[in-house]
Amino acid sequence: MSKYKGQETAPETMKYLKRKTLINQHIYVLLAAVGEYSRMKQVNLSCYDMDLKLMINAIVQGLKVNPEHIRVLGEKGIVETNTLVRCLKEFGSRLDKESTFIFYFSGHGNGESLIMSDSAIGLKGLVHYIDRIPVKNKIIILDCCSSGKAKSGAAKELKVEDSLADFVGHGTMIMASSSADEVSRMGINHNHSLFTGIVASVLMNKSLIRKGVLSLQAVENEIRAIFENWNKKYPEKYQKPVIRGNMGGTVYFQVEAYHEYRTKEIHEEYDDYILYRVKPLHASTIKRLCAFVILKRKVSLEELPLYTKRVAARLKYEDVYTTEKQEMYFKGKKVRAVWCYFGYSESDMIRSTYFAYTIWAADQETVQMYYTEKKTSRVIDGICVNDNRASYNMVKTIQEDTISREEYIEMIKKLLTGIISRAEMFIGSLREIENETMTIEKVRSAYKDWIKDIYHLYHKVTDVPVPPDEIHDWAENVLSLAGWVVDIALILEQSEKENKYDQSAQWLIHHKIQKYYELLEKVKQVGV
């Protein structure tokens, strides 16, 4: 693709790129801003130049797009229909299936067409063409009047034969500046479009980045939040962005280098036990650790204090943390409490199945804090021993009903397909509530059976036989994903009982959707 030609923007952007090494080579962008409309007998727009500069900087600095992958039309305010069509075809034919394509338009529109300098191009046909470009995902940003009429295909439905990797993050998202019957306004200083200014600022907003990643969901939510504040402050200049699409899940853009803190791993074998894993359990001012121990022979509860004291002695000065902040605070200090969880096999460790756990406390203060004596708990030789043998034996019996990896995945995928498809359907309807094209009352009425289906599918997921150890973590992620969707159903059901859908309920649903998206990314990694 040709490099953009913004004379004022390019030098500063190239300096920026020399300082930063992260560049997203898979993202390609076509920017078109029209200002010259004399041939169309339309009012000329002076905002085109600043709109382009704002978007170029936001895309390069915010999304870390390679400038060589950006094509700009309209440096002088002139964009002809044939030029736009030719560029779209060029992108459509040259991009690979793992690419992201972003199309941006600023100019006049009437809901049916985007107006170029020499003629109009049908909005429906344009969206349909972009929607069919064979790349991973497409993002269409339209800053023109009545752009909210733009629609892509229906919400994606996951089929049993589909791969999750070919579903999650695939599809089209449309971000339109105004609803079907609204104008798109200028910003405060009247030198750029309001919507473009907000989109650009959101793409540059570092507070939205999590672990080096900016999600399209976070961008969408922030755009809506800013417009909500704008409309409260300037009710006479009300403008409602419309965001909709047919994308499965969301898109995650790697925009910063991120190095996750690596917790120290401890795995040591002794004559009669294996110190399988150690996890930090630090309180605000007390250094604590949690040890997971595989015993090589059957033991009585009375023998556990000996093993506990050995483990505690080994870990007394050990430094195991989850964050740099923890390490800075606790490094060099003595461990004051250790929890030991005992099992008889690696499978017990993987499945968190323990026949007993003990607590070692270094001093009287921690003894009083953590030791308890009850029916299943007592202090033996200075160690608090908790007896979990009854439930352990029951769980072990249940876990004997284990099926193969292939059998488990086949059973789960049928259920997962129904849960994910229904989740995507609801997310599409939620967007229309926020677009003000649907009401919460209408959605509640339409989703009564949907709620029942979600509950039914969740219970069937929990009834599937125990998975083999090799995919235990993946199975836990599947269950968590289903749980987040159930939470959405619960909130929707509760909002009807209380006959309200306030900001708290809205925030909760968006939080659940965020978690659902995150689990989708993890679940797809198994190759289902």
N, C-alpha and C positions, 0 to 999 in steps of 0.2 A: 504494500500500500504506500501511497505517496505521503511524504512528510507534510505536516501542516505548514502554512506559510505566514502565520501571524507574526509580523515583523517586530512588534513590541514585546510579545509574549515569549517567543522562542528563545532568545538569549538567556533570560532569567530562568526559564524552565530547564535549559540545558545545564546551567550552573548547578541548579538544584539536583539534577540527575547525577552529576559528577560527585556530589556529596553523598548520595544515597545509592545503594547497590541493588535494592529490591525492585525488580521490574516485572510486572505481570505480562508475559509474552503472549498469553492466550487470549487477551482482550483486544478487540478491534472496534473502532468507533467511527461513525459518520455523523458529522455535525453540519447542519444546514440552518442558516439564519438569513431571512429575507427582510430587506429594508426598502428596496427600490420597487415601487408598484405603479409607476406612471403609466405603463402599458395596460395595466389592469384597471386603471381609473380607481384605485384604492388609495387610501391615505398612506403616505410613506412612513416607515417606522425607523426612528433614529437609534433604537435600542440594540439593533442587530450586532453592532461592533462590540459593545460591552458584554452582551450575552455570550458571544463567542469566546471572549477573553476569560470570562468567569468559568465557562464550562471546560475550556482547555486546561486552565490551571487546576480546577477541581479534579478532572479526570487524571491528569498527570501526577499531581501532588497528592490527591486524595486516594485514588484507586491504583496509583503506580502503574499507569499504562505507558507502554513504550510510545514516544511521540511518532515513531515511524509507522505506527499502526493507527494513526489518526488521520482522517481525511476531512478537510474543512471546505465547505461550500458557502460562499457569501461574504468573503473578505471585503468586498465593495458593495455589499447589500443586494447583489444580483444572484439569484439562483433560478435557472431555467429548468423546466420539467424534464426535458431530455437528459440534461446533465445529471439530475438526481436519479432518474431511472437507470441511467448507464452505471452510475456509481453503485447503486443497490445491486445490480446484476453482477458487477465486478466482485463485490463482497460475497454475494451468494455463491459464486462459482469458485472462489479461491480459498475460502475458510475450511478448516477441517472440523470434524464432528465434536472435538473437545473444546472448541472456541466459544467465547462469549462475544456477542455482537450488540453494541449499543447504538441506537439511532436517536438523534436529537433534532427537533425542529422548533424554530422560533419564527413566528410570522403571523399572518392573517389566517383565519380558519372560520368555517361556518357550520361545523358539525358534520357536514357531508364531504367536505373537501379541505385539503390544505392548499392555500393559494401561493403559487410561485410568482416569479416576476413576469412570466409570459402567459401562464394558463393555470388551471387548477388540476390537482391530482386527487382522485377519489380516496377518501380516508379508509373506507372499508377494504378496498382493493389493496391499498398500501400495507395495511396491517396484515391482511391475508398473505401477501407476498413475503413479508418479513417473518411471519409465523411459520412459514414453510421452509425457510432457509435451514438446511440440514446441519445446524450447529447445536451445541449443548443447550445454550439458553440465549434468549434475546430480550433486551430491555429497551422499550420504546418510550421516549420522553417527549411529550408534546406540550409546547407552550403557545397556545393559541386559543381564541374564543371557541366555546362549545366543544372543546376537545374531549370532554367526558362522554361523548357518544361512541368513542372508539371502543371496540370489543374484540377480544381474541376468542379462541374456541372455549368450550365449556371446561370446567374444572377437570383436571386429569383423573382418570380412573385407572388404578393399578389392577392388572390382570394377573392371574396365577402364573401364566407362562412368561410374564415380564420379569426382567432383572431389576432389582431395586437400584442398582448402580445406573441403569438406563432410565430411571424414573425420577430419582431425587435430584433436584437442581436442574431438571430439564423442562423446557417450555418457554413461554413468553410472559413478560410482565409489562403492563402499560401504566405509565405514570402521566396522567393528564392534568393540566393546570386548572381546569374549571369544569363545572358540570355542563350538561348538554344545553342548558339555556342561559349560561352565564358568559360574561366577558372575562378576558384575562387582563389583569391590570399591570400597571407599571409600579416599580418600587418607589420608595420614599423620595429618592433623588431624581426620579424620572429619567435616569440614564441607562436603566436595564429593566428587564421584565421581573415582576415580583416573584413568580414561580421559579424562574431560572436562578435568581439570587438565592432563594431558599434552598433549592436543590444543591447548588454549588456549596453553600455553607454547610449543609448536612454532610456532603461527601468529604468535607475537610474537617469535620468535627471529631477530634481525637477521643472525646469522652465516650463515643459510641463503640470504640474498638475494644474487643475482648480477646486477650491472648494473641494479639497481633492480627486479629481478623475482624473485618467489618461485614456484617450480614445485611442482606437486602431487606430483611424484616426490620432491622434496626433503622435503616434509612427510611423505610415506609412509615414506621411509627413516629419518627422524629419530624418528618414532613407534616404529618397530620397534626402533631402537637403544636408546631410553630404556627400553622394556619389557624388552629383553634384560638391561640393567643392573639393573633392578628385580627381575627374576626371579632373578638371581644373588645379589642382596643379601637378598631376602625369598623364599626358595624355598617357604616355607610359605604364602605369599600369591600363588602363581603365577597369572599371567593372561596369556593369549595373544591379542593383537588379531588380527582377521581382516580383511584388505583385499583386495578383488577388484572387478572391474568389466568393462565391455565398451567402454571408451573407447579410441578410436584416438589414439595418442600420449599426450601429457599436457596439462595446463592450466598456463598461465603467468599469474600475477597481477602486474600492475604495481603495486608497493607503495611505491616511492620514485621521486622525480624522478632521472633519470640523464642526465648530459651526457657523451657519449663524447668522449674527447680527440681532437681533429681534427689529424691529421698535415698539416703544410704541404705543399701541392701545388706541384710545379715542372714546368712544361711550356713549353719555349722552342724556337723554331725559328731556325736559323742557315742560312747560305748552303749549306753542304754536309752538314749533319746536323740531326737533331731530338733535343733532350734530352727524351725522352718522359716519364720519370718518375724520381723520386729516392726511395729508401727508406732509413730509418736502419738501420745495421748495427753499432751501438755495442757495444763490449765493455765489461767492467767499468770500465776506466780509460782506454780509448782511443776517441776519437771517430772513427767510421768511417761512410762512406756508400756506398750502392750506386746507380749510375746506369744507366739503360736507354736506349740510344742507337740511333736509326734513321739509318743512313747513306743518303744520297741517290744514291750511285753505288757500284759494285763497287770494292773496295779490296783491296790486298795486306796481309798481316800486318804487313809492315814499316812501313806507313802508320799503323797503329793507335796507336803511342805518341804521335803528334802529336795525335790526337783525344783520347786519354786525358789528356794534359797540359792541353789546353784545358778539358776538363770539370773536372779537378781544380782548376785555377786558379779556375774559376767557383764551385766549391763549397767552397773552402778555409775560408771563414768562415760557411758556410750553417748555419742552425739547422733541422734536420728531426728530429723525435722521435716516438716512439709513446706516451710517457707524460709526465706532469708531472714525475715524479721524474727522468727522463732530462734533461728540459729544465733543471731546476734545477741538475743536476750539470755538464752540458756546455755550457750557454749561454755564448757568448763565447769558448770555446776553439777552437783551430785543429783542423781535420780532419786526422788523421794517416794515413789510408788511404782510398782510393776504389777500388771495384770497378766496372768498366764492362762491361756486357753489350751486345754489338753484334748487330743484325739489320738487315734491309733493308725491313721493312714493319711496319705497325701489327699485322698478324696475327702476326708473329713475337713482338711484345711481349705480345700477349694470350695466345698459346700457350706462352710461355716457350721459344721456339726461337731459339737464338743460335749464330751461326757461330764466334764467338770471345768470350773475355772477357779483360780485362786488369786488372792491379792496379798502382795508383800508391801508393807509400809515401813519407812525408815525411822519414824519417830512417833511419839505419842500423839502429836497433833494430827498426823495423817492417819494413824490408827483410828482415832475418833471420827475422822471424816469419812473413811471408807469401809471400816469393818462393821458388819451387822451379824446378829445371830437370830436365826429364824428356823422354820421347819427344815429347809433345804440348805441352810448355811450355818457354819459353826467355826470357831477358832481352834485350830489344832497346831500345837507347837509354835505359837506366835504368828501363824498364817491363817487368813480367812479363807476357808474352803467352801465352795458352792457346789452342791451336788445336782447334776443335771442328767443323771443316768436314766431316769424313767423316760424323759422325752427323747433322749439320745437313742435309746433302744427302739422306740416307736418310729422315729425318723429313719433309722437305719433299715427297718423293715419296709417302710414305704419306698425308700430309695433303691431297694432291690428290683423294683419294677422299672428298670431302665431300658430304653430302646436305643437303637443305633443312631448315629449322627444323621444319616440319610433319612431315616424314618421320622426322626424328630423334626428336621427341617421341613420335610414334606407336609407334615401335619400342621406345623406352625404357619407355614407360608399361606395356606388356604385361609386361615383365620386372620393373619396379618394383612393380607390383601383386602379383606373386608373392612378392617379397622382403619387402615391408611386411606382407602378410597373415601370412606365416610368422613374422616377427619378433613381431607382436602375439600370435600363438598361443603362442610360447615365453614371452613376458612373462607371459601369463596363467598358464601352468604354473609359472613361477618363483614367482609370488605364492602358488600353492597349496603349493609346497615350504616357503615361509616361513610360511604359515598352518598348516603341519604336517598338511595333509590329503593330501599326496602326498610320496613319497620321491624323492630324487635318483636312486636306482637305477631306479625306475619311469620317470622322465622320460628317463633315458639310453636305456633299452630302447625307449621309444616314439618317440624322436627320431633313431634311426639313419638312417632314410630322409630325415628333415627335414634333417639335416646334409648329406647328399649333394645334396639339392635346392638348398640354399643355395649350395654350391660351384658347382653347375652354372649357376645363375642368375647368379652373380657373373661367371663366365667369359664368359657370353653378353653381359653388360653391357660387359665390356672389349673384346669383339669387334665391337661396333657401330661403323659408320664414324664418322669424325671429324665432330663437330657444327660448324655455322657459328659464326663468331666471336661473333655477337650473344648466343648462349646458352652460350658456353664456360664461364663461371663456374658457371652452373646445372648444366651437365653434370659439372663437377668435383665439385660438391656431391652429385650423384646417385651418382657413383662412390665418394665418401667414405662416404655413407650405407650403400651396399652393403658397403663394407669393414668398417664397424663391426659389421654383422650377421654377416659372415664371422668376425670376431674372436670373437663370442659362440659360434659353432659350433666354432671351434678350441678355446676354453676348455672347452666341454662335452665335446668329444672327448678332450682331454688329461686331463680329470678322470677319465674312464673308464679310460684307459691307466694312470694313476697310482693308480686306485682310491681317490681322496679328493676331497672337496669342502670345502676349508678356508676360513677367513676371507679369505685372499688371493684365492682364486678367486671368492668371492662379491663381494668389493669390485671386482674387475676386471670382472665381468659387469655390476654396477650402473653402473660408470663407462662401459662400452660403451653401455649403454642410455641413459644421460644424453646421450652424444654422438649417438646415433641420434635421440633426441627433438629435439635442437638442429638437426640436419640436416633432419629432417622439416619444421620450421618454415621453413627456408630454401628447401627444394625446393618447398613448396606455393605460394610467392610468385609463381612463373612462371604460375600459373593452370592447371596441369595437372589 
